[in-house]
Structure formats: structure tokens, C-alpha cells
Amino acid sequence: MKKEVKIGIYAIVIILAAWAGIRFLSGADIFGRNRTYTAHYEQVNGLQEAAAVVLRGVKIGQVTDIEINTEKGGVDVRMSVDSHYDIPVNSQAMMFSAGLMGGKSIEIVLGDAAEMLKNGDTIEGGSTPDMFEAIGSELGDIKVRVTALLDNLNNTVTGVDSLIDDNAKNITAAISNLQKIMADLERSNIVANVDGICASLNNTMPKIEGMVTDLQSVTASLRENESGKKLATAITEVNALLAKLNSGNGTVGKLVADEKLYTQLAEASQNLSALLADLKENPSRYINIKVFEKRSYAEKMADKEAKKEYKAKKKADK
């Protein structure tokens, strides 16, 4: 075989392998394992070739061609889907936004028909609003409602303004009359209160005059009566006695005024009480009765020791 023929064959094989590799990498069915379907859309904003075709979130194919339909208008999209997946004829190819960057994909929504689509059939197309389109739609509705609300509010304010303007004089007159009525009511209440106080004073004055007369009579009787004089004398003597006690004159006055004397008297009373108690318990210390009995030397020494202990105890108490 000539060298030129071999080079040509090698070149054709390389070209075919490159074409097959490119088709395979792009997702095209080079071995006839996929089916091709066509869907029609009004517009395909952001949809591109090689976009994913998914079924329940799983990629089963991809978009192979996008072209404008000049006869019907709109856009025809061809997609290649794995032949392992049977698609009912009443299914839909819904275009949706695959991310925030605006990329589009197609999701197959299966129908419930018993008949399945064949290779080359047309599938019903549709689109799902993306996040921005949904937000824009909602904002549009809100804008319409807010505009209507503002119009109603403006109409209400205008009506209130016109009503106030029409009845301004009547409102002013009503307020003036109300102020006059309130002033009259206040004056009436004040006058009624003053009249009540005056009536109470008129009823009370005779009683007060009688009490003053009785007090004057009692005072005069005390002045003229002997009992009054005795009472005055007794009060004078009591005051003199209290002054004497406060000055500390006399035994009682010194006892009351002199704190040291009072303290000594209290201590002497305590010592006397202790002496009487010891006398009851040990009478032999103070009264020595001998009835034909001679005390031994040891007993005498014991008595002396007891007396010394008593004196020491008494001294310690002081």
C-alpha cells in the first residue's frame, strides 16, 4: 500500500475519533442510545445548548439545539434524552432557573398517559418563574395594592377636609357654647358651696356662743369658789416639793439626786441580803452556844478558816 493512502486513512480515523470524542463529551448520542424530543417555548432567556435535562433532580439528557421557529413564532428546543427513560405523551418539559446566575435547565414532568413518546416526537413546553421573576410579580401586585390604598386615602382626606371646611363655623360656635356652659356650671357649683358653708356656720354659731358662755361661767366659779383657791394652793405646794426634790435638799432629795448615794445604798442592801442568807445556812458562824461541851482545837481552827473565807468572799463581792 502506498504511503499516501496510509496517511489518508490515518487522517480519516483521527478525524472520526476526534468528532466522536467531541460528540461524546458534549453528551450527544453517537451510538444511538438516546431519543430526541422537541419542545416549543415563547422565549428561552438564559437557556443554552448543552443545558441539563433532568427528571426528579437526576440528569437524563441535555439540550442539543436551539432555533427560532419562523412559522409559528417562538423558539424550538431539541433535547437528547437517555432511551432508558420512558416518557408519557402528556408529559411537560418545564424550563426553570438552575441558579442565581440566571442559567436555565429543563425538567421533565411526567404525565399519566399509557402511551410513551417516540424518538423525534414533540413534548409540551412550559416554564417555571425563577426567584427574581416571582419577586418581581409579587412586588408588582403589592405596588398595585399600595397605589389603590393611597388613592383611597387621598380621597378620604379630601372628603374630611371639605367636611371640616363646610362645618368650620358650626364647630367654632359649638365649642364656644360648650365653654360658656362649662363656665356657668363652675359658677353655679361655687355659689352652691358658699351657700352651704354659710348655712352650716349659721347653724353652728349658737352652739359656739353657748360653749363660750359656759366656759366663762366655770372660770368665774373657780375664781370665786373656795375649792378653786384650795386647788391653787395645792398646786403651789406640789411645785415647791418637786423643786426641793430636784435641788437635792433633804434625805429624799439627796437619794433622788445623788446617784453615788443611791448606788451605795443598793450595795448595802445586797450585802445585808447575803448576810441573812448565810446566817440561815450557817448559824454556828455567828452564834456560839455551848451546852456542857468543850470544843477541840481542830474545831476552833476550822471556825477561824470559815470566818476568813467568808470575809474574803465579802471583800471580793465589794
C-alpha positions in Angstrom: 0.0 0.0 0.0 1.3 3.4 -0.9 2.4 5.7 1.8 -0.1 8.4 0.7 -3.0 6.0 1.1 -2.0 5.1 4.6 -1.6 8.7 5.6 -5.1 9.4 4.3 -6.6 6.5 6.2 -4.9 7.6 9.4 -6.1 11.1 8.9 -9.7 10.0 8.4 -9.6 7.8 11.5 -8.2 10.6 13.6 -10.9 13.0 12.3 -13.7 10.5 13.1 -12.2 9.8 16.5 -12.0 13.5 17.3 -15.6 14.0 16.1 -16.8 11.1 18.2 -14.9 12.3 21.2 -16.3 15.8 20.9 -19.8 14.5 20.5 -19.4 12.2 23.4 -18.1 14.9 25.7 -20.9 17.2 24.6 -23.4 14.5 25.6 -24.5 13.6 22.1 -25.7 10.1 21.4 -23.1 8.7 19.0 -24.2 5.1 19.4 -28.0 5.6 19.1 -28.8 5.1 22.8 -30.8 8.4 23.2 -34.1 9.7 21.9 -34.6 13.2 20.6 -37.6 15.3 21.6 -38.6 18.8 20.5 -40.3 21.4 22.8 -41.7 24.8 21.8 -41.3 27.9 24.0 -42.3 31.6 23.6 -38.8 32.6 24.8 -35.8 31.0 26.3 -34.0 33.6 28.4 -30.7 32.1 29.5 -31.2 28.7 28.1 -28.1 27.4 26.2 -27.1 24.3 24.3 -25.7 21.5 26.5 -28.1 22.7 29.3 -29.1 19.8 31.5 -32.4 17.9 31.1 -33.4 16.4 34.5 -36.0 14.1 35.8 -36.8 14.4 39.5 -33.4 16.1 40.0 -31.4 13.5 38.0 -29.8 14.4 34.7 -31.1 12.2 31.9 -30.1 14.3 28.9 -29.2 17.7 27.6 -30.2 20.4 25.1 -28.7 19.8 21.7 -30.1 22.6 19.5 -32.0 25.9 19.9 -33.5 27.7 16.9 -36.2 30.2 16.2 -39.4 29.0 14.7 -40.2 31.5 11.9 -43.6 29.9 11.0 -45.2 29.7 14.5 -43.1 32.2 16.3 -41.2 31.4 19.5 -38.3 29.0 19.9 -37.9 25.3 19.2 -35.6 23.4 21.6 -34.3 19.9 20.8 -33.1 17.8 23.6 -31.5 14.3 23.7 -32.8 12.1 26.5 -31.5 8.7 27.6 -33.6 5.9 26.0 -33.7 4.0 29.3 -36.4 6.5 30.5 -39.9 6.2 29.0 -41.8 9.5 28.9 -45.6 9.6 28.6 -47.0 11.6 25.8 -48.8 14.1 28.1 -45.6 15.0 29.9 -44.1 18.5 30.0 -40.7 19.9 29.5 -40.6 22.8 32.1 -37.8 25.3 31.8 -36.5 26.6 35.2 -33.7 28.6 36.7 -30.9 26.4 37.8 -29.0 29.0 39.9 -28.8 32.6 40.9 -26.6 33.5 37.9 -29.6 33.1 35.5 -28.7 29.7 33.9 -31.6 27.7 32.7 -32.3 23.9 32.6 -35.2 21.7 31.6 -37.1 19.4 33.9 -39.3 16.6 32.6 -42.6 16.5 34.5 -44.1 13.0 33.8 -47.7 12.7 32.8 -50.0 9.7 33.5 -50.8 8.5 29.9 -50.1 4.9 28.9 -48.7 5.8 25.5 -45.0 6.8 25.5 -43.1 9.4 23.4 -41.1 8.1 20.5 -37.9 9.3 19.0 -38.5 12.7 17.2 -41.8 13.4 18.9 -42.8 16.8 20.3 -43.2 17.3 24.0 -45.2 20.2 25.5 -43.0 23.0 26.7 -43.5 25.4 29.7 -41.6 27.5 32.1 -41.4 28.0 35.9 -40.9 31.5 37.1 -37.5 31.9 38.7 -36.9 33.7 42.1 -36.4 37.1 40.6 -39.5 36.8 38.3 -41.5 35.6 41.3 -40.3 38.5 43.4 -41.0 41.0 40.6 -44.5 39.6 40.2 -45.2 39.9 43.9 -43.8 43.4 44.0 -46.0 44.3 41.1 -49.1 43.1 42.9 -48.0 44.9 46.1 -47.4 48.1 44.1 -50.9 47.9 42.6 -52.5 47.4 46.1 -50.4 50.2 47.6 -51.4 52.6 44.8 -55.1 51.8 45.3 -54.7 52.3 49.1 -53.1 55.7 48.6 -55.8 56.7 46.2 -58.5 55.8 48.7 -56.6 57.6 51.5 -56.3 60.7 49.4 -60.0 60.6 48.7 -60.8 60.2 52.4 -58.5 63.1 53.4 -60.0 65.3 50.7 -63.5 64.4 52.0 -62.6 65.1 55.6 -61.0 68.5 54.6 -64.1 69.5 52.7 -66.4 68.5 55.6 -64.3 70.5 58.0 -64.3 73.5 55.7 -68.1 73.3 55.3 -68.8 73.0 59.0 -65.9 75.1 60.4 -68.3 77.9 61.6 -70.7 75.4 63.2 -67.8 73.7 65.0 -66.5 77.0 66.3 -69.9 78.0 67.5 -70.4 74.7 69.2 -67.1 74.9 71.0 -67.9 78.5 72.2 -71.3 77.4 73.5 -69.7 74.5 75.3 -67.2 76.8 77.0 -70.0 79.1 78.2 -71.9 76.1 79.6 -68.9 74.9 81.5 -68.2 78.3 83.0 -71.9 78.6 84.1 -71.7 75.2 85.7 -68.5 76.2 87.6 -70.1 79.4 88.9 -73.2 77.5 90.0 -71.1 75.0 91.9 -69.1 77.7 93.7 -72.2 79.6 94.7 -73.8 76.4 96.0 -70.8 75.5 98.0 -70.6 79.0 99.6 -74.3 79.0 100.4 -73.8 75.6 102.1 -70.9 76.8 104.2 -72.8 79.9 105.3 -75.8 77.8 106.3 -73.6 75.5 108.3 -71.9 78.5 110.1 -75.3 80.0 110.9 -76.4 76.7 112.5 -73.2 76.3 114.4 -72.8 79.8 115.8 -75.5 79.4 118.6 -73.7 76.3 119.8 -70.3 78.1 119.9 -71.8 81.0 121.7 -73.3 78.7 124.3 -70.0 76.9 124.8 -68.2 80.2 125.4 -70.8 81.3 127.9 -70.4 78.0 129.8 -66.7 78.3 129.9 -66.9 81.9 131.2 -69.2 80.7 134.0 -66.9 77.9 135.0 -63.9 80.2 135.1 -65.8 82.7 137.3 -66.9 80.0 139.6 -63.4 78.7 140.1 -62.2 82.2 140.9 -64.9 82.9 143.5 -65.2 79.4 145.0 -63.1 78.2 147.9 -62.4 75.0 146.1 -60.6 76.9 143.4 -58.4 78.6 146.0 -57.6 75.3 147.6 -56.7 73.8 144.3 -54.4 76.7 143.5 -52.7 76.3 146.9 -52.2 72.5 146.4 -50.7 73.1 143.0 -48.2 75.6 144.5 -47.2 73.2 147.3 -46.7 70.3 144.8 -44.5 72.6 142.6 -42.4 73.5 145.7 -42.0 69.9 146.7 -40.8 68.9 143.2 -38.3 71.8 143.2 -36.9 70.7 146.5 -36.5 67.1 145.2 -34.7 68.4 142.1 -32.4 70.5 144.2 -31.2 67.5 146.3 -32.1 69.1 149.7 -33.3 66.7 152.4 -32.8 62.9 152.7 -35.3 62.0 149.9 -33.9 64.8 147.6 -30.3 63.5 148.1 -31.5 60.0 147.5 -33.1 61.0 144.2 -30.5 63.5 143.1 -27.2 61.9 144.3 -26.5 58.8 142.1 -23.5 57.7 144.3 -25.6 57.6 147.4 -28.2 55.6 145.7 -25.5 53.1 144.4 -24.0 52.7 148.0 -27.5 52.1 149.4 -28.2 49.4 146.8 -24.9 47.7 147.6 -25.5 47.7 151.3 -28.9 46.2 150.7 -27.4 43.4 148.6 -24.7 42.7 151.3 -27.4 42.6 154.0 -29.4 40.1 152.0 -26.3 37.9 151.5 -25.5 38.1 155.3 -29.0 37.0 156.2 -28.9 34.1 153.7 -25.5 32.9 155.1 -26.8 33.3 158.7 -29.7 31.0 157.9 -27.4 28.4 156.3 -24.6 28.6 158.9 -25.9 29.9 162.2 -22.9 28.5 164.1 -20.6 31.0 162.5 -22.3 33.9 164.3 -23.9 32.3 167.4 -21.7 30.1 169.6 -23.8 28.1 172.1 -22.1 25.7 174.4 -24.0 23.2 176.4 -21.6 21.4 178.6 -19.4 20.9 175.6 -15.8 21.7 175.1 -14.6 22.4 171.6 -11.4 20.9 170.4 -8.5 22.8 168.9 -9.3 21.4 165.4 -12.8 22.7 165.6 -11.7 26.2 166.6 -9.2 26.3 163.7 -12.0 25.2 161.3 -14.2 28.1 162.5 -11.4 30.5 162.0 -10.8 29.3 158.5 -14.5 29.6 157.7 -14.7 33.2 159.0 -11.6 34.1 156.9 -13.2 32.6 153.8 -16.5 34.5 154.5 -14.6 37.8 154.9 -12.6 37.2 151.8 -15.8 36.4 149.8 -17.5 39.5 151.2 -14.5 41.6 150.3 -14.4 40.2 146.8 -18.2 40.9 146.3 -17.5 44.6 147.2 
